[in-house]
Amino acid sequence: MPLDAARDAVIAMQATVIQALAAENVRLAGQVADLAARLERLRSGQTTRHRYAIRGYLSTAAKHSINVLAALRDALDGHPWMPPIPDPP
């Protein structure tokens, strides 16, 4: 009889663990869905335009032998580097 009681206790505990894991799975699935929505907002058109504007600015700075990190830091400090105005033909 004691083995039957132990077996019943283990079965009851297994059911509790399975329910807890299922609840955690639902919670994590909700978090994954929220993360996917956040990533989609990051991929919006305006964000993409900003990303390419920054990339183009840094690429131009690099082509003019300007340290890219310094150019970025200076731009964020309010002192952006500007390429020289070309001489007229």
C-alpha positions as a Markdown table, in Angstrom:
| # | Residue | x | y | z |
|---|---|---|---|---|
| 1 | Met | 0.0 | 0.0 | 0.0 |
| 2 | Pro | 2.7 | 2.6 | 0.7 |
| 3 | Leu | 4.0 | 2.2 | -2.8 |
| 4 | Asp | 0.6 | 2.9 | -4.2 |
| 5 | Ala | 0.4 | 6.1 | -2.2 |
| 6 | Ala | 3.9 | 7.1 | -3.4 |
| 7 | Arg | 2.9 | 6.4 | -7.0 |
| 8 | Asp | -0.3 | 8.4 | -6.7 |
| 9 | Ala | 1.7 | 11.3 | -5.1 |
| 10 | Val | 4.2 | 11.2 | -8.0 |
| 11 | Ile | 1.4 | 11.2 | -10.6 |
| 12 | Ala | -0.3 | 14.1 | -8.9 |
| 13 | Met | 3.1 | 16.0 | -8.8 |
| 14 | Gln | 3.6 | 15.2 | -12.5 |
| 15 | Ala | 0.2 | 16.7 | -13.3 |
| 16 | Thr | 1.1 | 19.9 | -11.3 |
| 17 | Val | 4.5 | 20.2 | -13.1 |
| 18 | Ile | 2.9 | 19.7 | -16.5 |
| 19 | Gln | 0.3 | 22.4 | -15.7 |
| 20 | Ala | 3.0 | 24.8 | -14.6 |
| 21 | Leu | 5.0 | 24.2 | -17.7 |
| 22 | Ala | 2.0 | 24.7 | -19.9 |
| 23 | Ala | 1.3 | 28.0 | -18.2 |
| 24 | Glu | 4.9 | 29.1 | -18.6 |
| 25 | Asn | 4.8 | 28.1 | -22.3 |
| 26 | Val | 1.7 | 30.3 | -22.8 |
| 27 | Arg | 3.5 | 33.2 | -21.1 |
| 28 | Leu | 6.6 | 32.8 | -23.2 |
| 29 | Ala | 4.6 | 32.5 | -26.4 |
| 30 | Gly | 3.0 | 35.9 | -25.5 |
| 31 | Gln | 6.5 | 37.4 | -25.0 |
| 32 | Val | 7.7 | 36.0 | -28.4 |
| 33 | Ala | 4.6 | 37.6 | -30.1 |
| 34 | Asp | 5.4 | 41.0 | -28.4 |
| 35 | Leu | 9.0 | 40.8 | -29.5 |
| 36 | Ala | 8.0 | 40.0 | -33.0 |
| 37 | Ala | 5.7 | 43.1 | -33.0 |
| 38 | Arg | 8.6 | 45.3 | -31.7 |
| 39 | Leu | 10.9 | 44.0 | -34.4 |
| 40 | Glu | 8.3 | 44.8 | -37.0 |
| 41 | Arg | 8.1 | 48.4 | -35.8 |
| 42 | Leu | 11.9 | 48.6 | -36.0 |
| 43 | Arg | 11.7 | 47.6 | -39.6 |
| 44 | Ser | 9.3 | 50.4 | -40.5 |
| 45 | Gly | 10.0 | 52.7 | -43.4 |
| 46 | Gln | 10.9 | 55.7 | -41.4 |
| 47 | Thr | 13.4 | 53.7 | -39.3 |
| 48 | Thr | 14.9 | 52.2 | -42.5 |
| 49 | Arg | 15.3 | 55.7 | -44.0 |
| 50 | His | 17.0 | 56.9 | -40.8 |
| 51 | Arg | 19.3 | 53.9 | -40.8 |
| 52 | Tyr | 20.4 | 54.5 | -44.4 |
| 53 | Ala | 20.9 | 58.3 | -43.8 |
| 54 | Ile | 23.3 | 57.5 | -40.9 |
| 55 | Arg | 25.0 | 54.8 | -43.0 |
| 56 | Gly | 25.4 | 57.2 | -45.9 |
| 57 | Tyr | 26.8 | 60.0 | -43.6 |
| 58 | Leu | 29.3 | 57.6 | -42.1 |
| 59 | Ser | 30.3 | 56.2 | -45.5 |
| 60 | Thr | 30.9 | 59.7 | -46.9 |
| 61 | Ala | 33.0 | 60.6 | -43.8 |
| 62 | Ala | 35.1 | 57.4 | -44.3 |
| 63 | Lys | 35.6 | 58.3 | -48.0 |
| 64 | His | 37.1 | 61.6 | -46.9 |
| 65 | Ser | 39.4 | 59.8 | -44.4 |
| 66 | Ile | 37.5 | 61.0 | -41.4 |
| 67 | Asn | 37.4 | 58.6 | -38.4 |
| 68 | Val | 33.9 | 57.2 | -38.5 |
| 69 | Leu | 33.5 | 56.9 | -34.8 |
| 70 | Ala | 34.7 | 60.4 | -34.3 |
| 71 | Ala | 32.3 | 61.7 | -37.0 |
| 72 | Leu | 29.4 | 59.8 | -35.3 |
| 73 | Arg | 30.4 | 61.1 | -31.8 |
| 74 | Asp | 30.7 | 64.7 | -33.1 |
| 75 | Ala | 27.4 | 64.5 | -34.9 |
| 76 | Leu | 25.7 | 63.3 | -31.7 |
| 77 | Asp | 27.3 | 66.1 | -29.8 |
| 78 | Gly | 25.8 | 68.6 | -32.2 |
| 79 | His | 28.9 | 69.3 | -34.3 |
| 80 | Pro | 28.4 | 67.2 | -37.4 |
| 81 | Trp | 31.2 | 66.9 | -39.9 |
| 82 | Met | 30.3 | 68.2 | -43.4 |
| 83 | Pro | 32.0 | 67.3 | -46.6 |
| 84 | Pro | 33.9 | 70.1 | -48.3 |
| 85 | Ile | 32.0 | 72.0 | -50.9 |
| 86 | Pro | 33.5 | 71.0 | -54.3 |
| 87 | Asp | 35.2 | 73.7 | -56.3 |
| 88 | Pro | 33.2 | 75.0 | -59.3 |
| 89 | Pro | 34.2 | 73.6 | -62.7 |
